């Protein structure tokens, strides 16, 4: 297996985790567990951003690295609107508060 194939598999893995976390967030929200829903929603975004960064051959071991790379790779380059960066930051803060 080539490095490119391995990276492609990892991108798919992170996207899958993002979708699973989004589904979990929806279930928690519908059950009235808003703190858990927020936690799962943050992780859905974290996993999706991690997948997108890995697709650009960027990988980080910590949440802080992913959070710092997101605006550099996607917002400042005009790929994604700034409002999504603010949402990601807000979800991070809300998750921290909920934990």
N, C-alpha and C positions, 0 to 999 in steps of 0.2 A: 504494500500500500504506500502510495506516495504521500509526501507532506501535504500536498494540496488536497488529496482525498481525505486525509485525516482531519484537516481543517474543515472541510466541507461537512464531514460527519459531526464534528463538534458544533458547528453553526446550527445544523439541524437539531442536535440535542438541546442546545440552549433555546431555540425557538419552541421546541416541544415543551420544555419546562415553563416557558413564558405562557403558552396556551393553557397548560395544566393549572398554573397559578391563577390565571384569569378566571378559569372555570371555578376554582376553589373560592376566589374572592366573591364571585357572584353567589355561590351557595351560602357563604358566610353572611353576606349582606341580606339575602332573602330570609335567613334564619334570625336576623336581628343582631348578629355578632359583628358590630361595626368596627371594633378595634382589630379583630382578626381579619375582617374584609380588607381593611386598610393595609395591614401587613402583607396579605397575599397580593393585593394590587401593586404595592411597591415592588415586591419580588417579581411580579409579571413584567413590569417595566424594566427592572434591573436585568433580568434574563434576556429580554428582547434587545436592550442596548448592548449587553455583552455579546449577543449573537451578531448584531450589526457591526460592532467594533472588530470582532474576530474575522468577519467577512472582509474587513479592510486590513487584515493581518495585524491587528492590535489586540493584545490580551493583557489583563491585569489581575492581580491576586486579591486586591482589596476593593471594597465598595468605593473608597475615596478615589482610587485610580480610574474606575469606570466613570464616576461622576465628573471628574476633571476632564477626561478625554471626550465625553459626550459633546459639550459645547464646541470644543476645538475641532472635532471631526465633522460635526453635522450642522451646528447652528451658525458658527462663524463662516462656514463655507456656503451657507445659504441652502443647504439640502433640506433642513428642517426649520420651521418657524420657531422663533424665540419662545413663544408661549409654551411649547412642549418642554423646553428646558426648565422653565419656571414650574411647570407641573411636576416634572421629575424631582426637582428640589423640594417642592411642597410635600410630595409623597414621602420623600426621605425624612423630612422633619416630622410629619405626622406619624410615620412608623416609629421613629425614635421616641416620640411622646407616648405612643400607645404601648410600647414595650416597657 
